[in-house]
Amino acid sequence: MAAEIAAGKFGVVYRGSSLETVVRSIAEQRQIFKGADHAFLWKPKLRIPDIYENSGNQRAFGNLLDACVCCDTEEQVLVEIRRIDALKIKGLGPTVANILYFLHPTIAPPFNTAIVRGYNSLTGADVKLGRWDAYLAMREGMIALNARFRDLLSNDLGAVAALCFDIGAGLYSPPPKAEDGGGVRIAWEADLARVRAAATKAPALEQEEERTHSEVQGWLRDLGLALGYEVWIAQNDRGRSYAGGRLGDGCLQRLGESLEQLPGAEAVRMIDVLWLAGQRIIAAFEVEHTTSIYSGIVRMLDLALGGEGKHLHAIYLVAPDKREADVRAQIARPAFSRIADLRVRYLPYSELQSHRSAISRFGQGVTTLEKISHALT
């Protein structure tokens, strides 16, 4: 996105732009980010946000993102925020923090109406929407709150922001001040217990989604090993439980020196499952159970365009049957036009589940998967 802006190729519309790709991928993550793209939609009647018609403002926005991608300290991030604030770009306020959060989750908390409302209720502050100085003041308070309750929260500022969001959305009531009296606190604690009891279904659902994602990775692991390939499990998943052991059991612990030296190797190590023959990656699989497919596609592009494309038989997006239309819609986005140069296929859960045992016994390598998968490009 920053490179497009610098080259004057960004355009004057939000729809179909690289900015839409970035912000929509953020908005799909969790409920807290829903609506994150609203502030970036071009509103011609209001002339906001003024990064579409004013080329100087557009370049300043690109410079902010470019600088924050490359920097790694709190001081540098704050300098760039103050620089963009000084320009007073109409309609471009702290909502940009939702992008900065994904670059620096321990430095920049996310920002939206519910978070502000919850923070004000929790602390008695009076943070206003739309002002960077108010955002920075709230950030200071969040960091102090986070430090005070570090054992309950996280280094990642998304945790304290999510607490404020839940309070601001009415899912939790803020604890009363001491002067409110013991009776109010007892009532609040009773409400809190009731809300927690009602919320137990959500963690259970998340655990089930996690189990299913790991289960499908396990199917692919076992199938790859049965077909005679070496298998790589994403480095952040290999310790997960599966079939009485760990997902990484029997799999590679390192990709090997030549693969480790590839451009984008860090992203490649996070691909859900890889099948290898020696130092050649033959097939790559991203399991997209309920999450956005953006990050998976980007990792696949890093792999294919980083030097391994010539060896890849195919790239597989493995997802529930009902997600095929969504997968196809995202693959067709202009931002992913390079994906058309690759052999990308959609592998439905049902086909993998139904045929994996037979393929394990009678399959002739990765080409067998073509019979149960669908071409996407």
C-alpha positions as CSV (number, residue, x, y, z in Angstrom):
1,M,0.0,0.0,0.0
2,A,2.8,2.4,0.9
3,A,4.6,1.6,-2.3
4,E,1.5,2.2,-4.4
5,I,1.0,5.6,-2.7
6,A,4.7,6.6,-3.2
7,A,4.5,5.6,-6.9
8,G,1.2,7.5,-7.4
9,K,-0.6,4.3,-8.3
10,F,-3.0,4.2,-5.3
11,G,-5.9,5.7,-7.1
12,V,-8.8,7.8,-5.7
13,V,-11.3,5.1,-4.6
14,Y,-11.4,2.7,-1.6
15,R,-13.2,-0.2,-3.3
16,G,-10.7,-2.6,-4.9
17,S,-7.7,-0.9,-3.4
18,S,-4.8,-2.3,-1.4
19,L,-6.1,-0.3,1.5
20,E,-9.4,-2.1,1.4
21,T,-7.6,-5.5,1.4
22,V,-5.6,-4.5,4.5
23,V,-8.5,-3.0,6.4
24,R,-11.0,-5.7,5.5
25,S,-8.6,-8.3,6.6
26,I,-8.4,-6.5,10.0
27,A,-12.2,-6.1,10.2
28,E,-12.7,-9.8,9.8
29,Q,-10.6,-10.9,12.7
30,R,-12.9,-10.5,15.7
31,Q,-16.0,-8.6,16.6
32,I,-13.9,-5.8,18.2
33,F,-12.7,-4.9,14.7
34,K,-16.0,-5.0,12.9
35,G,-16.6,-1.8,11.1
36,A,-13.0,-0.8,11.0
37,D,-13.2,-0.1,7.3
38,H,-16.1,2.4,7.7
39,A,-13.7,5.3,8.4
40,F,-11.8,4.6,5.2
41,L,-14.8,4.5,2.9
42,W,-14.7,7.6,0.6
43,K,-17.5,9.9,1.4
44,P,-17.6,12.4,-1.5
45,K,-20.2,14.7,0.0
46,L,-18.2,15.2,3.2
47,R,-14.8,15.1,1.4
48,I,-13.5,12.6,3.9
49,P,-11.2,11.0,4.5
50,D,-9.1,13.5,2.6
51,I,-6.5,10.9,1.3
52,Y,-8.2,10.3,-2.0
53,E,-8.3,13.8,-3.6
54,N,-5.4,15.5,-1.7
55,S,-2.2,13.9,-3.0
56,G,-0.1,15.5,-0.2
57,N,-2.3,14.0,2.5
58,Q,-2.2,10.6,0.7
59,R,1.6,10.6,0.6
60,A,1.7,11.5,4.3
61,F,-0.6,8.6,5.1
62,G,1.6,6.3,3.1
63,N,4.7,7.6,4.8
64,L,3.1,6.9,8.2
65,L,2.5,3.3,7.3
66,D,5.9,2.8,5.7
67,A,7.6,4.2,8.7
68,C,5.6,2.1,11.2
69,V,6.2,-1.1,9.2
70,C,9.9,-0.5,9.4
71,C,10.3,0.9,13.0
72,D,10.4,-1.2,16.1
73,T,10.3,1.2,19.1
74,E,7.6,3.0,21.0
75,E,9.3,6.3,20.5
76,Q,9.4,5.9,16.7
77,V,5.7,5.0,16.5
78,L,4.7,8.0,18.6
79,V,6.8,10.4,16.5
80,E,5.0,9.2,13.4
81,I,1.6,9.5,15.0
82,R,2.4,13.1,16.1
83,R,3.6,13.9,12.6
84,I,0.4,12.8,10.9
85,D,-1.7,14.5,13.7
86,A,0.1,17.8,12.9
87,L,-1.3,17.8,9.4
88,K,-5.0,17.6,10.6
89,I,-6.1,15.5,7.7
90,K,-9.9,15.7,7.5
91,G,-11.5,12.4,8.4
92,L,-8.2,10.6,9.1
93,G,-8.1,10.2,12.9
94,P,-7.2,7.5,15.4
95,T,-9.1,4.8,13.5
96,V,-5.7,4.3,11.8
97,A,-4.6,2.9,15.1
98,N,-6.4,-0.3,14.1
99,I,-3.8,-0.8,11.4
100,L,-1.0,0.3,13.7
101,Y,-2.1,-2.3,16.3
102,F,-1.5,-5.1,13.9
103,L,2.0,-3.8,13.3
104,H,2.8,-3.1,16.9
105,P,0.4,-4.8,19.3
106,T,2.4,-4.0,22.4
107,I,2.6,-0.3,21.5
108,A,-0.6,0.8,19.8
109,P,-4.0,-0.3,21.1
110,P,-6.9,-0.5,18.7
111,F,-9.5,2.3,18.7
112,N,-13.2,2.5,18.1
113,T,-16.4,3.9,19.7
114,A,-17.1,0.9,22.0
115,I,-13.5,0.9,23.3
116,V,-13.6,4.6,24.1
117,R,-17.0,4.2,25.8
118,G,-15.8,1.3,27.9
119,Y,-12.5,3.0,28.8
120,N,-14.4,6.1,30.0
121,S,-16.8,4.0,32.1
122,L,-13.9,2.0,33.5
123,T,-11.7,4.9,34.5
124,G,-14.0,7.9,34.7
125,A,-12.0,9.6,31.8
126,D,-13.6,11.7,29.1
127,V,-11.8,10.5,26.0
128,K,-13.3,12.0,22.8
129,L,-13.6,10.3,19.4
130,G,-11.7,11.5,16.4
131,R,-8.7,13.1,18.1
132,W,-5.2,11.7,18.1
133,D,-4.3,13.5,21.3
134,A,-7.3,11.9,23.1
135,Y,-6.2,8.5,21.7
136,L,-2.6,9.0,23.0
137,A,-4.0,9.9,26.4
138,M,-6.2,6.9,26.5
139,R,-3.2,4.8,25.4
140,E,-1.2,6.0,28.4
141,G,-4.1,5.0,30.7
142,M,-4.5,1.6,29.1
143,I,-0.8,0.9,29.5
144,A,-1.0,1.9,33.2
145,L,-4.1,-0.3,33.6
146,N,-2.5,-3.1,31.8
147,A,0.6,-2.9,34.0
148,R,-1.5,-2.9,37.1
149,F,-3.4,-6.1,36.1
150,R,-0.7,-7.8,34.0
151,D,-1.5,-11.1,35.6
152,L,-5.0,-10.9,34.3
153,L,-4.3,-9.3,30.9
154,S,-1.4,-9.5,28.4
155,N,1.5,-7.7,27.0
156,D,-0.6,-7.5,23.8
157,L,-2.7,-4.3,24.2
158,G,-5.6,-6.1,22.4
159,A,-6.5,-7.7,25.7
160,V,-7.1,-4.5,27.7
161,A,-8.8,-3.0,24.6
162,A,-11.1,-6.0,24.4
163,L,-12.0,-5.5,28.1
164,C,-12.9,-1.9,27.3
165,F,-14.8,-3.0,24.2
166,D,-16.9,-5.5,26.2
167,I,-17.7,-2.9,28.8
168,G,-18.5,-0.3,26.1
169,A,-20.7,-2.8,24.2
170,G,-22.7,-3.5,27.4
171,L,-21.4,-7.1,27.8
172,Y,-19.9,-6.3,31.2
173,S,-20.6,-3.6,33.7
174,P,-17.7,-1.6,35.0
175,P,-16.8,-2.1,38.6
176,P,-18.3,0.7,40.8
177,K,-16.2,3.2,42.6
178,A,-15.6,2.5,46.3
179,E,-18.0,5.3,47.4
180,D,-20.9,3.6,45.6
181,G,-21.2,1.3,48.7
182,G,-21.0,-2.4,49.3
183,G,-24.5,-3.2,48.1
184,V,-23.8,-1.9,44.6
185,R,-20.6,-3.9,44.5
186,I,-22.4,-7.1,45.5
187,A,-25.0,-6.5,42.8
188,W,-22.3,-5.8,40.3
189,E,-20.5,-9.0,41.2
190,A,-23.7,-11.0,40.9
191,D,-24.2,-9.5,37.4
192,L,-20.7,-10.3,36.5
193,A,-21.1,-13.9,37.6
194,R,-24.3,-14.1,35.5
195,V,-22.6,-12.7,32.4
196,R,-19.6,-15.0,32.9
197,A,-21.9,-18.0,33.1
198,A,-23.7,-16.9,29.9
199,A,-20.4,-16.4,28.1
200,T,-19.1,-20.0,28.7
201,K,-20.6,-21.1,25.4
202,A,-18.3,-18.8,23.4
203,P,-15.0,-20.3,24.7
204,A,-16.4,-23.8,24.2
205,L,-17.1,-22.9,20.6
206,E,-13.6,-21.5,20.1
207,Q,-12.1,-24.7,21.5
208,E,-14.2,-26.7,19.1
209,E,-13.0,-24.6,16.2
210,E,-9.4,-25.0,17.4
211,R,-9.9,-28.7,17.6
212,T,-11.3,-29.0,14.1
213,H,-8.5,-26.9,12.6
214,S,-5.9,-29.1,14.4
215,E,-7.8,-32.2,13.3
216,V,-7.6,-31.2,9.6
217,Q,-3.9,-30.4,10.0
218,G,-3.5,-33.9,11.5
219,W,-5.3,-35.5,8.5
220,L,-3.0,-33.7,6.1
221,R,0.1,-34.7,8.2
222,D,-0.9,-38.4,8.3
223,L,-1.7,-38.4,4.6
224,G,1.5,-36.8,3.6
225,L,3.6,-39.2,5.7
226,A,1.6,-42.2,4.2
227,L,2.4,-41.0,0.7
228,G,6.1,-40.9,1.5
229,Y,6.7,-37.2,1.9
230,E,8.4,-35.4,4.8
231,V,5.9,-33.1,6.5
232,W,6.2,-29.6,8.1
233,I,3.7,-28.3,10.6
234,A,3.4,-24.6,11.2
235,Q,5.9,-23.8,13.9
236,N,3.3,-22.2,16.2
237,D,1.0,-25.3,15.8
238,R,3.3,-28.3,16.2
239,G,2.8,-28.4,20.0
240,R,-1.0,-28.8,19.8
241,S,-2.6,-32.0,20.9
242,Y,-3.7,-34.5,18.3
243,A,-4.5,-38.2,18.3
244,G,-3.0,-38.7,21.8
245,G,0.2,-36.9,20.9
246,R,1.3,-33.6,19.3
247,L,0.7,-32.3,15.8
248,G,4.4,-32.1,15.2
249,D,5.2,-35.7,16.0
250,G,7.1,-37.4,13.2
251,C,7.5,-34.1,11.3
252,L,10.4,-31.9,10.4
253,Q,11.8,-29.6,13.1
254,R,13.6,-27.4,10.6
255,L,13.0,-26.7,7.0
256,G,16.6,-27.1,6.0
257,E,19.3,-24.5,5.2
258,S,18.4,-23.8,1.6
259,L,14.7,-23.2,2.5
260,E,15.6,-21.2,5.6
261,Q,17.4,-18.8,3.3
262,L,14.5,-18.1,1.0
263,P,13.0,-14.6,0.9
264,G,9.8,-14.7,3.1
265,A,11.1,-17.8,5.0
266,E,9.6,-16.5,8.2
267,A,6.1,-16.5,6.6
268,V,6.6,-19.9,5.0
269,R,7.3,-21.4,8.5
270,M,3.8,-20.3,9.5
271,I,2.0,-22.2,6.6
272,D,-0.2,-24.8,8.2
273,V,1.2,-27.9,6.4
274,L,3.9,-28.5,3.9
275,W,4.8,-31.7,2.0
276,L,8.4,-32.0,1.0
277,A,10.7,-34.3,-1.0
278,G,14.2,-33.6,0.2
279,Q,14.7,-29.8,0.1
280,R,11.8,-29.3,-2.4
281,I,8.3,-28.2,-1.2
282,I,5.9,-30.2,-3.3
283,A,2.6,-29.0,-1.8
284,A,1.4,-26.4,0.6
285,F,-1.8,-26.4,2.6
286,E,-3.6,-23.6,4.5
287,V,-6.5,-24.7,6.6
288,E,-9.2,-22.0,6.7
289,H,-11.8,-23.2,9.2
290,T,-13.5,-19.9,10.2
291,T,-10.7,-17.3,9.9
292,S,-10.0,-14.8,7.1
293,I,-8.1,-16.3,4.2
294,Y,-6.0,-13.2,3.6
295,S,-3.1,-14.2,5.8
296,G,-3.0,-17.7,4.3
297,I,-2.9,-16.3,0.7
298,V,-0.1,-13.9,1.6
299,R,2.0,-16.7,3.1
300,M,1.4,-18.9,0.0
301,L,2.5,-16.0,-2.2
302,D,5.6,-15.5,-0.1
303,L,6.4,-19.2,-0.7
304,A,5.6,-19.3,-4.4
305,L,7.2,-16.0,-5.4
306,G,10.2,-16.5,-3.0
307,G,11.8,-19.1,-5.2
308,E,9.9,-22.3,-4.5
309,G,7.2,-21.8,-7.1
310,K,9.0,-24.0,-9.7
311,H,8.8,-27.1,-7.4
312,L,5.3,-26.7,-6.1
313,H,2.8,-29.1,-7.6
314,A,-0.1,-27.1,-6.1
315,I,-1.2,-24.8,-3.3
316,Y,-4.3,-26.0,-1.5
317,L,-6.8,-23.9,0.5
318,V,-8.5,-26.4,2.7
319,A,-11.9,-25.3,4.1
320,P,-15.4,-26.3,5.0
321,D,-17.6,-27.1,1.9
322,K,-19.8,-24.0,2.6
323,R,-16.8,-21.7,2.3
324,E,-16.0,-22.3,-1.3
325,A,-17.8,-19.3,-2.6
326,D,-16.1,-17.1,-0.1
327,V,-12.7,-18.5,-1.0
328,R,-13.3,-17.9,-4.7
329,A,-14.5,-14.3,-4.1
330,Q,-11.3,-13.5,-2.2
331,I,-9.0,-15.1,-4.7
332,A,-10.6,-13.0,-7.4
333,R,-9.7,-9.7,-5.7
334,P,-7.4,-7.4,-7.6
335,A,-4.9,-7.3,-4.7
336,F,-4.3,-11.0,-5.3
337,S,-3.9,-10.9,-9.0
338,R,-0.5,-12.7,-8.8
339,I,-2.3,-15.7,-7.4
340,A,-3.5,-16.4,-11.0
341,D,0.0,-17.4,-11.9
342,L,0.0,-20.2,-9.4
343,R,-1.8,-23.6,-9.3
344,V,-4.2,-22.9,-6.4
345,R,-6.9,-25.4,-5.6
346,Y,-9.8,-25.6,-3.1
347,L,-9.9,-28.8,-1.1
348,P,-13.2,-29.3,0.8
349,Y,-13.3,-30.9,4.2
350,S,-15.8,-33.5,3.1
351,E,-13.7,-34.8,0.2
352,L,-10.5,-34.9,2.4
353,Q,-12.4,-36.7,5.2
354,S,-14.1,-39.2,2.9
355,H,-11.1,-40.2,0.7
356,R,-8.0,-39.7,2.9
357,S,-7.9,-43.4,4.0
358,A,-8.1,-44.7,0.4
359,I,-5.5,-42.2,-0.8
360,S,-3.2,-43.2,2.0
361,R,-3.4,-46.9,0.8
362,F,-3.6,-46.5,-2.9
363,G,-2.6,-43.0,-3.8
364,Q,0.3,-42.2,-6.1
365,G,1.7,-39.0,-4.6
366,V,0.2,-35.5,-4.4
367,T,-1.4,-35.7,-7.9
368,T,-4.1,-37.9,-6.4
369,L,-5.5,-34.8,-4.6
370,E,-6.5,-33.3,-7.9
371,K,-9.4,-35.8,-8.1
372,I,-10.9,-34.5,-4.9
373,S,-10.1,-30.8,-5.2
374,H,-11.2,-27.9,-7.4
375,A,-9.1,-25.5,-9.4
376,L,-9.4,-21.8,-8.3
377,T,-7.3,-20.2,-11.0
